[in-house]
C-alpha cells in the first residue's frame, strides 16, 4: 500500500496546482479598479492632411517620396513632405480631397461605414493574394484624437475582467471597434489608455517574458512610436506624452520597414502561423487603418504575421502593430448611440474553433479585457 501513497499524493498536488493555475489565469480577478476617463478635446486637434504641402505644376516627388508612397510621379498631385524628424507619412489624397470625405450631416452606411464633420470611416472587404483568406479594412480619419479611444471591460482595470467587444462598444456608444491588447491576461506590460496617466489607472511594470517586447505608443499629436519595453523605462514613456500605450505586439512595420519574418509568431499561434488577426496602423497623423481577418475555417485559412505586415504595407502604413488575434479578433460597427439596432453589425466572422478547418463554425465572440474604438459620445 505504501508504494502507492507517493504517486497518489503527487497526482493530487499536480491536480491542485493545475486547477489553481487555471483559476488564477482565467477566473480570479486581481487588483481590479473602476476606471473613468475624461477627454480633453482642446489639445488633441489634428489638422487634416498635416503632412501635405501644396505643390506647383512643376513640382515632382523626390526619390524618397516615390519609394515611400508607391505612387507614380504626378504633377497634378500634392507631394507629402516630412513632418517629423525621423518619420515620413505618405498621403495619397490632397487636402481638398480629404475634406470632401467628411460630411456636414452624420451619414451611417450599414456594414459600410460612417461620416460626419469630424470622423470618416470606410469599411471594405478583401481577399489575400493567395485567395485563401478574407480580411476587412477600416479606413479611418479623425479631426481630433479624442475620438480614437480605448475601452475597458466593465470600465474596470485589472486582470481577468472580460467582456465582448460588441458589448463594450455599445456601452461606450462607439462607432467602430476592434479588440485591444488583452492586457488583462498578463501581469506585466505598460498600459496607458485615453491619456490617463493616473497611476491607479495604468500599469507601469514590464513584461519581460514576451518574445518580441514591442510596445506601441500613440502620442497626443496623433503619431505612432514603437519602443522596446525591455530597454525603455516608464518615465521615458511618460516623457513621450502618450495618449495610448499597447503591449501586445509585435510591431509589423516600423518607419516604413516590415519588422517580422515568416518565422515570427505569438503565443498559442506558435503551433501554426495561419490565424485570425487584428492590427492597426498609421498612414498619417489623423489617418489610420484597422485590419481584421477571418481564419481557421475552410473558406478563410487566416494570415501569418508576415502576411498581415504585407497587407499593412500595401495600405501605406508607416507604422503598424499587431493586436490580440485568434478567437479574439473582432471588428464591430456600432451606431454611435449605444443601441444594438439593425445598424450595428459584426463585420468579420469571429469563432472559437481550434480543431481543423470547419466549414461553418458558429459565430461567437471571445470576451476580452479591452477594445480600441472610434466614437464621440461618452
N, C-alpha and C positions, 0 to 999 in steps of 0.2 A: 504494500500500500504506500510505503514511504517514497518509493521511486516515482509515484505519480503526483506527489504533492508539489514538487518544484514546477513541473510543466503546467499544472493547473493554476498555481499562483502566477506564473509568468504570463499565461493566457489571460487571466483576469486583469492583471496590471496593464497588459498591452491593450485589452479591450477598453479599459477605463481611459487610458491615455488617448486612444483614437477618438473615443466619444467626446472627451473634453476638448480635444483639438478642433473637432468639427463644430461643437457648440461655441467655442471661443472665436472661431473664424467667422461663422455664418449666423449665429443666433444671439449670443450675449452682447448687448450694447455696451460700449465703453466710452466713458468721458463725453457723453452727449451734451450739447449745448444748443439751445434755441438761438437762432440767428436771424436778425432782421437787418436788411440792407437799405441804405438811403442812397439816392442817386443825385449827385450834384451835376446837372447838365451844363452849367455855365462854362466850365473849363474843359469840356470834352468835345467841343465842336470840331468837326473835321471838314475843311473846305472840299467841295467836290473837285476831283482831279488835282490834288495838291502837288503832284509831281509833274504837271503839264505846264509847258510854256508855249505860247503861240509861235508858230514858225512862218516865215515868209515863203513865197512860192519857190524861192531858190534854195531854201534850206533842205539838207538831206541828212538822214540819221547817220551818225558815225558808225564805225565798225562794231563798237561795243554795243550800241543800241540795237543794231541789226541782229547780233547774235543773241541778245537777251530777249527781245520781243518775238523773234521769229517772223516778223512782218517784212515784206519786201519794201525797198525804198519807195516812198510815195510823197510827192511834193504837195499833195492835197491834204496830207495828214499832219497833225501837230506831233512834234517829237518829244518824247519824255526825257527829262533831264534828271540827274541825280539830286535827290532831296536831302539825303543824309550822307554822312562822310564815308560810310563803308557799305551802303546798301543801294541797290538800283531796283526801282519798281517800274516795270513796264506797264503801260496803259494803252489799250487798243482803241479807245474812243476819245474824241475831242471833248472839251468841256461842254460845248453846246449839245453834243450827242448824249452825254451823260445827263445833262439837265432834263432832256426830254423823257428820260426813263421814269422820273418822278412825276406823279400826278397830283393835281390840286385837290381832288377828292379821293378818299380811300376806295381802292378797287381790289376786290378779292376774286381770284380766279381759282375755282375748285380744282384741287390737286395740282395747280399750275403756278401759284404764287400770289403776290400782293404788291401793291404800291400805294404810296401817299406822298405828301410833300417831303418826308424825311427818310422813308425806308423804301427800298426796292428789293423784291425777292422774285427770282425766276427759277423754277424747278424744271429740269429736263431729265429724260431717261435715256440711257445709253447701253450699248453692249461693248465689251472689251475687244481688243484687237483680234483675239482668238475666237471670238463669238461664243464664249462659254459662260460668260457671267454678265448679269445685269447690275448696273450701278446708277446712282442718282446724283445729280449735281444741282446744288442750290447756289445760284449766283446772287451775291448779297451786296447791297450798298447802303450805308447808313451815313447820315449827316452828323450824327452825334454818337460818340462811343458808348454813351449810357444806354443805348438801345441794344448793344452787344452784351448780353447778360449771362449770368450763370445762376442756376437754382439748385438748392439742396433738397434732398428727400425730406419731406415733412418740415422743411425750414429748420432742420436740425443738423448741426455739425457733430460728427462722431463716427466711430466705426460701426459697421453692421446696421446702419439705418438706411433703409432702401424704399424705393417707390418707383412705379413705372414712369418712363419718360413722358408718355402722353398725359399722365395724371399730374406730374409736376408742371408741365407746360400749361395745362388747362387751369390749374390753380393759380399760376403766375400770370395768367392772361397773355401767354406768349403767342407769337405768330408762327414761328418755326423753331423746332428743337431737334437736337441730336444728343445722344448720351455723352457724358463727360469722361473724366479720367479715373473713375471708380476709386477715388482716393480712400473711400471708406473701407476697402478691403486690405489696406496696408496701414501699418503703424507709423511709417515714416514717409517722407516726401513733402516738399514745400507745397503749401496751399494758400492762395490768395484769391478771393472772389469779389468782384464788383468794387475794387478799390478799397476794400475794408482792411485796414492794417491793424485793427484792434487785436491784440494778442489772444483774446478769448475766441476770436472767430477764424483764426488761421492756424496752420501748423508750420512750425519753423524747424522741425527736426528732419534730418536727411534719411533717405532710404538707400543704404549702401549695398543692398543685395541685388539691385537691378542690373541686368546685363549691360544695358546701354542707358546710363542715368541722364538722359537728355530731359531738360525741363523747357517748357515754352513760357516765355514772359510776353504778355501783351501789355505794352506800355500805355500810359494815358494819352499819348499822342497818336495812338492807333497803330503803331509799328509792332512788329514781332521780333523777338530775340531768343535764340537758342543758347542755353547755358549747360555746362556740365555740373550737375548738382554736387558731385564729389569735390569739385575744385572751387565752388562758389559759396561763400557764407551767406546767411540770410541778411546780414547787414548790407552786403554788396547788392543783394536782390532789392532790398528796400531802397537803396540809392538809385536804382533804375526806374523809380516811380512806377511800380507795377499796378495795372488795373486788374489783371488776372495772372495767376501762375498755375500751370498744369504740370503734373509729374507722372504721366503715363509713358508716352513715347513708343518708339524712338522718333527723333526727327527724321522726316522723309526727305526734305530739301532744306538746305541752309545756304543763304546767299547765292541762290540760283544753282547750287550744286546738289545732285542727288547724293544722299549720305547713307543709304542702305544698299546691301548686296542681295543676291539671290539666296544666300545662306542665312540671312538675318530673320529672326522671328522673336515672338514674345510669349511668355507664359505658357499656357497649356497648348498653344498653337505650335509649339516646337515639334510636335509629332507629325505635322503636315502643314505646308505653308499656304494652302488654299482655304481661305476663310472669309466669313462676313467681316467687313471692315468699316471703319468710321474715321474720318480725318477732317481737319480744317486747314485752310491756307490763306495767305495774303497775296493779293495781286498788287494792291496799292493801299495806303492808309485810307480807310473808309470803304475799301472794295475787297471783299472776302469770298471764300467759297467753302461750303460744307459738301463733303462727299461721303456717301454711304453705299455699300454694296450688299447684295444678297449673296448667299453662299450655302454650301453643304447640302445641295439638292441637285437633282439631275438637270434641271433647267438652268441652274446657275451654280457653278462649282465654287466660286469665290476667288479672291485675289491674294497674291503674295504681297509682302510689304514692298517689294521692288515693283510689282505691277501697279500698286497704288501710287508709289512715288512717280512712276512714269505718267500716270493719269494726271497727277497734280502738276507735273512739269508741262504737260500738254495744255493745261489750263492757265499757264503762265504764272504759276505761284512762285514768288521769290523765296518764301519760306513755307513749309508745310509740316504738319505734325500729326502723328498717329494717336488716336484716342482708343478707348476701350471698344473692342470688336467682338467677334464671335456672336453668341446669342444676345449680347447687349446692344449690338449695332442697330440703331433705330433712328429714323427720320420721321418727324411728325409735324404736320401742318395744322396749326390751330386757327381759331377765328379772331384772336386778339381780344376777345371779350370774356373768356373763361367759360364758354358754352361748349359742351360736347355735342355740337349740332352736326347736321349733314355736311356742313362746310369743312369740318375737321376730319382729317384722314391720316392714317399711317401711309407714308409714301413708299417705304420699302416693305419687305416680307420677313420680319424677324421671326425666328423659330429656334427651338431648343434641341433639335435632333442632333445627336452626336455619333450615331452609328450609320455608316454607309451614306448613300445619296438617295434619300427618299424622293418619290415622285411628287407627292402633295403633302408636305408636312403641315401640321396645324400651326397657323399663325399665332404666336404667343410672345409677348414682350417679357424680357427679363427685368426684374426690378434692379435699379441701380442707385448709387449714392448721390449722383449729381448729373445735371444736364448743362449744355450750352444752348442759349436760345436768343432769338431776336424778338423784342417786344417793347411796348411803350407803357402799357397800363400796369400799375402796381397793385 
